[in-house]
Amino acid sequence: MSVVRKWNLTALWNDDRIERWLEDMARQGLHLEKVSWAGLFTFRRGAPKPSTYRIDIADYRKGLDIDYLQLMTDAGWRMAAQWSTWYFWRSDAPGTPEIFTDAPSRAQKYRRMMSLLLLCSLPQLPFMLNAAATLYRSEELPWLAPGLLPLAAAAVLFNGYGYLRLRAKLRSLERMQPL
């Protein structure tokens, strides 16, 4: 069996899109083994089969919970891959119960995603501004400073957009069923 690596730069707040893509890969005989931070997915080539994938995010303050792992295993899910606090679950059995069966549990997932996004993105702007100021004062590299400001702005806008998308998902859940 061979290993295949594919890039997927879909933002993690589009978890449903990534899940569909992973299911398409399984139907082509590519089964998830590893996920890297840069959107590089590693697959093991095997027999094509219908698989269901779900993505969950753990509370970054608690880490991996053994009871959670046991609950998922008992429900018919197998951890296909893990990246940081993101867990990629796979089930090959038809009729495996959904991970998130109600609006409050899905809302908690989106809140965890929002918290992690804020935790990762808030330090970016001061860091980039400090780096730009340092480079500007540098005698060798002042020409690099103007390039860092648009980069910082792009990072803030990208993460801000992700936060707003997650908020929209939360509001949609609240309209369907009060949380």
C-alpha positions in Angstrom: 0.0 0.0 0.0 1.3 3.4 -0.9 1.2 6.7 0.8 -0.4 9.7 -0.9 -0.2 13.3 0.3 -2.7 16.0 -0.8 -3.0 19.6 0.1 -6.3 21.0 1.2 -6.2 24.6 2.2 -9.8 24.8 3.3 -10.0 26.7 6.6 -10.8 24.6 9.6 -14.0 26.5 10.3 -15.3 24.9 7.1 -15.2 21.5 8.9 -18.2 20.2 6.9 -16.5 20.9 3.6 -13.3 19.0 4.8 -15.5 16.1 6.0 -17.1 15.8 2.6 -13.7 15.9 0.9 -12.3 13.2 3.2 -15.3 11.0 2.4 -14.7 11.6 -1.3 -11.1 10.5 -0.8 -12.2 7.3 0.9 -14.5 6.5 -2.0 -11.4 6.8 -4.2 -9.4 4.4 -1.9 -7.5 7.1 0.0 -7.9 6.7 3.8 -6.7 9.4 6.1 -3.7 8.8 8.3 -2.2 12.1 9.2 -2.9 15.9 9.1 -0.3 18.6 9.3 -0.6 22.2 10.3 -0.1 23.5 6.7 -3.1 21.6 5.3 -1.2 18.6 4.1 -3.2 15.4 4.5 -1.5 12.0 4.3 -3.5 9.1 3.1 -2.9 5.4 2.8 -4.0 3.9 -0.5 -6.5 1.0 0.0 -9.7 -0.5 -1.3 -12.4 2.2 -2.1 -15.1 2.2 0.5 -17.7 4.5 1.9 -16.5 6.1 5.1 -17.9 8.8 7.3 -15.6 11.5 8.7 -16.3 13.9 11.5 -14.0 16.6 12.9 -14.1 17.6 16.5 -12.0 20.0 18.5 -11.0 19.4 22.2 -10.9 22.1 24.8 -7.3 23.2 24.5 -7.1 23.7 28.3 -7.9 20.1 29.0 -6.2 18.1 26.3 -7.1 14.6 25.3 -9.8 13.1 27.6 -9.6 9.3 27.9 -13.4 9.1 28.6 -14.0 11.0 25.4 -11.9 8.6 23.5 -13.7 5.6 25.0 -17.1 7.1 24.2 -16.2 7.7 20.6 -14.7 4.2 20.2 -17.8 2.6 21.8 -20.0 4.6 19.4 -18.2 3.1 16.4 -15.7 5.9 15.6 -12.0 5.4 15.1 -9.5 8.3 15.3 -8.1 8.6 11.8 -5.8 11.5 12.6 -5.1 14.2 15.1 -3.6 17.7 14.6 -3.1 19.8 17.8 -6.5 19.7 19.5 -8.3 18.7 16.3 -9.6 15.2 16.0 -10.5 13.5 12.7 -12.8 10.6 13.3 -13.7 7.9 10.8 -16.4 5.3 10.7 -16.7 2.6 8.1 -19.9 1.1 9.5 -23.2 2.3 8.1 -25.5 3.7 10.7 -22.8 4.9 13.1 -24.4 7.5 15.4 -23.6 11.1 14.7 -21.1 12.8 17.0 -23.2 15.9 17.4 -26.8 15.0 17.5 -28.2 18.2 19.0 -27.7 22.0 18.6 -26.2 22.6 22.0 -23.3 20.1 21.4 -22.6 21.6 17.9 -22.7 25.1 19.4 -20.1 24.0 22.0 -17.9 22.8 19.2 -18.1 26.1 17.4 -17.5 28.0 20.7 -14.3 25.9 21.2 -13.2 26.7 17.6 -13.9 30.5 18.2 -11.9 30.5 21.5 -8.9 28.7 19.8 -9.1 31.1 16.9 -9.0 34.1 19.2 -6.2 32.6 21.3 -4.1 32.1 18.2 -4.8 35.3 16.4 -4.7 38.0 19.1 -0.9 37.9 19.5 -0.3 38.1 15.8 -1.0 41.8 15.3 1.4 43.1 18.1 4.1 40.7 17.0 3.9 41.8 13.4 3.8 45.5 14.3 6.8 45.0 16.6 8.7 43.2 13.8 7.8 45.9 11.3 9.0 48.6 13.7 12.2 46.7 14.4 12.9 46.2 10.7 12.1 49.8 9.9 14.8 51.0 12.4 17.2 48.4 11.1 20.0 49.8 8.8 20.1 46.7 6.7 16.5 45.7 6.2 14.2 48.8 6.4 12.7 47.9 3.0 11.1 44.8 4.6 9.0 46.8 7.1 6.3 48.0 4.7 5.6 44.4 3.6 4.9 43.2 7.1 2.0 45.6 7.7 -0.2 44.2 4.9 0.8 40.7 6.0 -0.4 41.5 9.5 -3.6 43.1 8.2 -4.3 40.0 6.0 -3.8 37.7 9.0 -6.1 39.7 11.2 -8.7 39.9 8.4 -8.5 36.1 7.7 -8.9 35.2 11.4 -11.6 37.8 11.8 -13.5 36.4 8.9 -13.2 32.9 10.4 -14.5 34.2 13.7 -17.5 35.8 12.0 -18.2 32.6 10.0 -18.3 30.6 13.2 -20.5 33.2 14.8 -22.9 32.9 11.9 -23.0 29.1 12.4 -23.8 29.6 16.1 -26.7 32.1 15.2 -28.0 29.6 12.7 -28.1 26.9 15.4 -29.8 29.3 17.8 -32.6 30.1 15.2 -33.2 26.3 14.7 -33.3 25.6 18.4 -32.8 28.0 21.3 -29.5 27.0 23.1 
